[in-house]
């Protein structure tokens, strides 16, 4: 048991209370907010060990009692402090708690500070699924770790993520200050394939071809990227201004459309799938866009109503490929290479 007045107790080390004679009757460990720390006794109740990590920079009180070999009661009491963290470690997560998402959505954890000891942190991350799923964590960089299955999530799967990072030592005196859990669901399977050469998109729902849609894609100089893209955002109406991709007013390729309908983002750089009534004469026959996949308003609305954030759209037929990190690009890495991104591989 930490001595009373100790001020630099390691948050990731268990607190133990031991008696050399008799047995422990009761042990309680609380922080200064009154929150109890879980723990358990050994078989003969001569030792109690905490099972939760502690908070850094917090005060704790141990209380309880032991029964002596003579049958008398001996009180237990100690107050100590855990060491203070130079930096805290907190997580922001995609998807949202309670969200229903598409079959290709990677779980994404963004840390507020860099993680030096990736293995220590990854050991505290757990994904639980309602049906068996093989998956792995993959460190994008020191401030982001993602998780994806080997294959797309099975439709209807319930997923929970336990980010049990309170008290974890992430290195460089950066300590986890809290834990969190999220739960989300996978919707129906909506898998789409865009063939740029054939100016066509097929949409397969729960394994059955649901619709073949005439499309137009990027013209010369604005080639649509090939690769597996994942729907990141959905807008019933979206302003699209070419200035956001570096095309200035006065340029022949400049555009500023205030009301693009049924727009679904698939890259960070600005590729969308959307309704494009202005290119109706080219849909199914020519590529005339600035990189987006355009289709009729009716098809775009139908497609929008089928999809969720996290549904995959695979594009083929161009020589330009997806850049890592230009959107949710996890599926453009082989499974073998993706697994190597785990700190525990």
N, C-alpha and C positions, 0 to 999 in steps of 0.2 A: 504494500500500500504506500502511495506517495506520502512523504512526511508532511506534517502540517506546516504550511508556509512555503512549500516548494513552489517555484515560480516558472519553471521551464520544462514542465512535463511534456513528453512527446505525445501529440494527439493520436498518432497511429499505433501506439503501444498499448496493449491491454492493461487495465488496472486490476491488480490482484489483491485480495484480502485473505490472509492466511492465519490460522491459529495452530499453535504447536501443542496445545493441550485442549481437550474437549472438542466441541464442534461449533460451527457458526449457526446461529438461529435466524438471523435476519441481516441482510445487507442492502442498502439503498445508496445509489450514486446519482446525484442530481447536479445540473448546471445552475448558473445564477438566474436563469429564466424559470427554473422549476421543472425543467424537462428531465425525465428519468432516462438513465442509460441502461440498456438491457444487459443482463449478465446471467451466469448460471453457476451452480455449485458443482463440485466434483462429487463422486459417489458417496464418500463418507462425510461430506459437508465440512471438511477441514479447509477448503479453499473456495473462494468465489472469484470468478474472472469475468470482466466486462466483454461483451461481444460486439458492441458498436464502437466505431471510432469517435473520438472526442472532437469538440470544436476548438480550433486554435484561438488563443487570446481570451479564454473563458475561465471563470472560477467554478470549481466543483467542490461539492461536499459529500463525504462518505459518512454514512451513519448506519447504526444497526446494533446488534448485540451478539455475544457468544456465550455459550454455556460451558463453564469450567468443568474440569473432571470431578470437582467436589459438588457439582450441581448448582453452583452459584452463577449469577448472570453478570457478565462484564460488558460495559458499553463500548461501542466502536465509534470513533470520531476522527475525522481528518478533513482539512480544507486545503486545497492547492489550486494552482493556476497552470494552464497549459501555455506553452510558448506562443509568442505573438508572431503572426506571419508578416513577412515584408510585403507580400502580395497575396491576394485571395484568388481562388479558382472557382469560377461559377460558370454554369452552362446555359446556353441558349440552344433550343432544339427545333428541328424540323422533322416530323410534322407537329402540328398542334395537338395538345391533349384532346382526345375525343373526336379527332378528325377522321373522316373516311377518305382514303387516298387510292391512287391507281397502283397497278401491280408492279410498276418499275420504280417506285419512290425509294430512294436511299435514305436511311435515317442519317441525319446530319447533326453533329454536336459542335457548336462553336464556343470556344473558351475565351474568357475575357483577358486571360494572360497566357503567355507561352508555356507549354508543357515540356520540361526537360526529360523527366522520367516517364516516358510514354507507357512503359510496361506496367509500372505501378498504378497508373491511372486506368489503363485498359483492363486490368484485373478487377477493377471495381465497376465495370460496365457489364450489364447482363440483359440479353434479349430473350424473352419468353414468347412462344407462339402456341396457338390453339391446335395447330397441326404440325407435324415434324417439318422443319425447314433447316437446311444447311446454309449457314451464312458466316460472314467474317467482318471484323472491323478492319479499317484501312485508314492510315493516317495520311491526310492530304498535305498537312504541314503541322507545325508545332501548335497551331491554334484551331485546328479542325480535324475531327475524326469522323468517318462515315461508316455505315454498315449496310451491306446489301446481301441478299441471298445469292446462291450460286445461279439459280434461275429466277425468273420473275416470281413474286409472291403468289401463292395460290389464292384465287379469288375467295373472298369471304373470311380470310384468316384474321384472327384477333391477335394483336401484337402488344406486348408491354415492354417498356424499357426502364430498367432500374439504374439510375446514375448515382451510385452509392459513393460519392466522392467526399463526403464530410470527413475531415481528418486525414485525407490522403496527402502524402508528401509528393508533390509534382516536381520537386527539384528547385534549386535556387531560392530556397526558403519561400516557395509558393505552396500554399496549403489550401486544400478544399475546405470551404467554410459552410457548405450546405450540400444536401443530397436532394434528389427529386425523382419522381416517377411520372411517366406518361404512358397512356394507353391509346391505341388507335386501331382502326379497322381497314382492311383492304376491300375495295368494292368489287364490282364485276370486272372481268378481264376485257379490256378494250385495247387491242393491239393494232396499230396502223402502220402501213407501209407506203411510202411515197416513191414512185419510180419517175425520176425527173425526165429520163429519155422518152418514156411513154406518156408523160404529162397526166399521170393517173395516181390516185391514192385509194388503196383498199382498206377497209375497216372491218376487222374481225372481232366479234363480240362473243365471249364465252366459247371460243373455238369455231364459230360459224361465220362465214362471210356475210356481213350485214349490208354493205354498200360499196360500190366502186364509184369514185368521184372524179370527174375531170378537173384537173388543176393546171395552174401555171406556176412556174418557179423562177429562179433568178436568171436574168439575162446575162450576156457577156459583160464581164467586169463586176458583176454582182452575183456570182455563182452561189447557189444554195449549197450549204455544207452537207456532205454525206456523213452518215453515222447514226448512232442511236441517240435520239434526243428524248427528253422527258418534259412533259408539260409542267411549267413552273408557276404560271399565273394565268388567270382567265378574266377577261373583260368583256362585258356585253357591248360596251362602246369604248373606244380608245383613240386618243389623238396620236397621230404618227407624224412626227416632224423630222425631216431628213437632217436637220442640223444636229440631232443627237448622234448621228453616225458620221458627222464631219462634212456633210454636203451643205454648202452655204446658199442662201437665197441668191438668185441670179444664175446659178449653175443649171444647165439644161436638165439635170437629173434631180433637182430640188423638188420636194413635195412637202406639203403641210396639210394633212387631212384631219379634220377635227372629229369625225364621227365614223371611224372604221368599226364595222360591226363584227361581233363574235370572234374577238381576237384572243389567241392563246399563245403565250410566250414559250418558246422552246430553246432559246439561247440567251445568254446574258448580253450579247452584243446586239441583239435586236431582231432576230428572226422570229416571226410569228406565223401562225396559221390563222387565216381570217377570211371574211367575206370580201370579195373584190369585184363589185359589179362593173367597174370601169374596164376590167380586162375580160369581160364575158366572151368576146370574139376570139380570144386566144386560149381560153381554158380547154384543155384536151388536145391542143395542137401546137402551141408555141410557148416559150419561156420569155416573159416580158417584165417580170417584177424586179425589185431591188434586193431580192434574196428571200423574201417571204414566200410562203405557199398560199396562193389565192384560189378561191373557188366562188361559186355562186352564193348569194345570200341564203338561199334555201338550204343548200348543202352545208354551209358554214354553221347555220343555226342548228340543223340536225346534229352535226358533229359535236358542237359545243354542248348540246344537251346530253350527249352520250358520255362525255369524258369527265375525268376528275384530275385534280392536280396529282401528278405522279404517273400518268399514263404514258406509255412509250410511243414514239413515232420514229420509225427507222427510214432514213432517206438513202436511196441508192441512185447511181447513174451520173455522178459528177466526180471530177478529179480534185475537188476541194474537200478537205476532211475536217471534222470537228477537232478543235483544239482542247486539250485537257483544261477543265475548269471553266470553259465557256458555256455555263449552264450546269446542269446535273449530268455530268458526263461519265459516271461510274461504269456504265454498261459498254463503253468503248475500250475497256481494259479486259484482257483475258482473265478468266477465273484464277489461273495459276499466278499471274502477276498481281492480281488484286489481293490475294491472300498474303503475298509477300509484304504488303503494306501494313500488316498487323505487327505490333511490337512483340507479340507473343508467338509469332510464326517460327 
